[in-house]
Amino acid sequence: MAKIILIETSTALCSAALAEDGRIAAYKESDKPRVHASMTAEYISEILGMAGLAVRDCDAVCVSMGPGSYTGLRVGVSTAKGLCFGAGIPLLAVGTLDVLAWQAIDGAMLPEGCRHIVPMIDARRMEAYTAIFDIHGKQTRETASEIFTPESFREQLDEGPVLFIGDAAAKCSTVISHPNAHFIDCCPKASAMLTPAMEEYKEKRFKDTAYFEPFYLKEFVATVSRKSVIGKSL
């Protein structure tokens, strides 16, 4: 079975895992703020050490490609590319929303009778990056940036229980009050990448390591600190 390094840095949680023989052999995570740049490579070194492996002993690196935090995605993809270039192994990528969907499926989080999974990554205010998946992990609605209203996902909710999962689930629950709505507020984890990563590897859907870029969905917009503006005006 393939040995795959898994990297998930798209949200506030920084995590890395090693998939070996179709299971998670080692895992590290931290939810401390702004540790992605300093801890991602260290976590990878630690999980490989737990298994007695070097990067070159692995068959591929798989990174969560977004949507999500601009900075987090850059760290994850840059780290994955560096490992692939250095060890001469292929690069894989899976969508962050796919990771959340499989986190619910493999983690046995689905409510009884659930037919739809709505993974959601926090964007801003009452907005999130989201899509719809069935309970087998197949995406049934394209990824989009959505502003929540009480009528959001009404069609799916009227059919039966729907699981909303991700770091935008809590704020979504303040708007959507349908009795079939179930919410799990959490961040995607590298360990939940196991199933989609193994499928990508099996199908040999390798990325071009040199030119691969994260899926941001929205362009990054830099802002100027209010303190800086005030300072310049004095």
C-alpha positions, 0 to 999 in steps of 0.5 A, spaced: 500 500 500 502 507 498 505 511 503 502 518 503 504 524 507 498 528 508 498 536 509 492 540 511 493 548 513 487 551 510 484 554 516 486 555 523 488 548 525 495 546 522 495 538 521 499 533 518 499 525 517 502 519 514 497 514 511 500 507 510 497 501 508 490 504 508 490 507 515 493 513 518 499 511 521 501 518 525 498 524 526 500 531 529 496 538 529 496 544 533 490 550 533 495 555 536 494 561 532 499 563 526 503 556 527 503 554 520 509 557 517 513 554 523 510 548 525 508 544 518 515 542 516 516 540 523 510 536 524 512 532 517 518 530 520 515 528 527 510 523 523 515 520 519 520 519 525 514 516 528 514 511 522 521 510 521 521 513 514 524 519 510 520 523 505 524 519 499 521 512 502 514 515 501 510 514 494 506 521 494 505 528 498 497 530 498 495 537 500 489 540 502 488 545 496 482 550 498 478 554 499 481 557 505 486 561 508 490 565 503 496 564 508 495 557 510 494 555 503 500 558 501 504 554 507 501 548 505 502 548 498 509 550 498 511 545 503 508 540 499 512 542 493 518 542 497 518 535 499 516 533 492 521 536 489 526 534 494 524 527 494 522 526 487 515 524 488 509 526 485 504 531 488 496 530 490 491 535 492 484 534 494 479 540 496 478 542 503 471 541 502 472 534 500 476 533 506 470 536 511 465 531 507 470 525 509 471 527 516 464 527 517 463 520 513 469 516 516 468 519 522 461 517 523 458 524 524 452 523 520 445 524 523 440 518 522 437 519 515 442 524 513 442 525 505 446 531 504 453 534 507 454 541 507 462 543 508 463 550 510 469 554 510 469 561 514 470 567 509 467 573 512 461 576 516 455 571 514 459 568 508 462 561 507 466 557 502 461 551 501 458 546 496 454 540 497 456 532 497 452 526 498 453 521 504 458 517 499 463 523 498 460 525 491 460 533 490 453 534 488 453 542 487 459 546 485 463 550 490 461 557 491 462 563 496 455 563 499 452 568 504 447 565 509 440 567 509 434 563 513 432 560 506 439 557 504 439 550 503 431 550 503 431 544 498 435 539 501 433 541 508 426 539 506 428 532 504 431 530 511 437 531 515 442 535 513 449 536 516 453 542 516 460 541 518 466 546 518 469 552 521 463 556 519 457 552 522 457 555 528 455 562 525 451 558 520 447 556 526 445 563 528 441 564 521 438 557 519 433 554 524 430 549 520 429 542 524 433 538 519 439 542 520 445 539 524 451 543 525 458 541 527 463 546 528 470 544 526 476 545 522 478 540 517 484 535 519 489 532 515 487 525 518 480 526 514 484 526 507 485 519 507 480 516 503 480 522 498 488 522 497 488 514 496 483 515 491 487 520 487 493 516 488 490 510 485 487 514 479 494 517 478 491 524 478 498 527 480 499 535 479 504 539 476 509 540 482 512 546 478 505 550 476 500 547 481 497 553 485 492 553 491 484 554 489 483 560 493 476 561 490 476 569 491 482 573 490 487 575 496 485 582 498 491 586 502 488 591 507 492 596 511 492 596 519 487 602 521 493 604 526 498 605 520 493 610 517 492 613 523 499 614 524 500 617 518 495 622 519 498 625 525 
